Amino acid sequence: MKVEPTNMSFPLKCVDHEVSSTLNELTIKTAREEGSLRITTSSNVRWALTVEQ
């Protein structure tokens, strides 16, 4: 997962037929009006994401 505009990323390893849970917390010193997340994975991976501010 890549977080913009901070240019930070959290690489996660997905293993076939395994369920995993990961928590990442990002503290930003300067408030931003916009942001985006980019998730790249193979087509056979199912995932869910929760984002809070």
C-alpha positions as MATLAB code, in Angstrom:
seq = 'MKVEPTNMSFPLKCVDHEVSSTLNELTIKTAREEGSLRITTSSNVRWALTVEQ';
ca = [
       0.000    0.000    0.000;
       1.298    3.477   -0.854;
       0.061    6.636    0.903;
       0.115    9.905   -1.056;
       1.179   12.716   -0.800;
       3.470   11.446    2.009;
       5.158    8.946   -0.330;
       5.163    6.350    2.457;
       4.505    2.698    1.746;
       3.659   -0.410    3.739;
       4.625   -3.546    1.823;
       2.638   -6.606    2.914;
       3.186  -10.211    1.903;
       0.001  -12.022    0.862;
       0.087  -15.810    1.165;
      -2.390  -18.006   -0.724;
      -5.125  -19.524    1.455;
      -4.058  -17.601    4.588;
      -5.912  -14.846    6.419;
      -3.780  -12.136    7.984;
      -4.344   -8.855    9.759;
      -2.054   -5.818    9.801;
      -2.306   -2.451   11.535;
      -0.281    0.529   10.355;
      -0.512    3.956   11.968;
       0.804    7.052   10.253;
       1.262   10.359   12.107;
       1.629   13.385    9.826;
       2.955   16.659   11.237;
       1.200   18.878    8.678;
      -2.542   18.636    7.946;
      -3.470   17.936    4.326;
      -6.797   18.486    2.609;
      -6.420   15.518    0.246;
      -4.779   12.147    0.230;
      -4.975    8.842   -1.567;
      -4.103    5.188   -1.076;
      -2.895    2.853   -3.779;
      -3.167   -0.892   -3.301;
      -1.540   -3.221   -5.804;
      -2.033   -6.991   -5.627;
      -2.609  -10.014   -7.817;
      -6.150  -10.694   -9.033;
      -6.660  -13.768   -6.811;
      -6.140  -11.872   -3.515;
      -9.160  -10.637   -1.522;
      -8.592   -7.741    0.844;
     -10.428   -5.210    2.989;
      -9.302   -1.791    4.194;
     -10.406    0.613    6.916;
      -9.143    4.200    6.949;
      -9.735    6.658    9.786;
      -8.817   10.255   10.359;
];
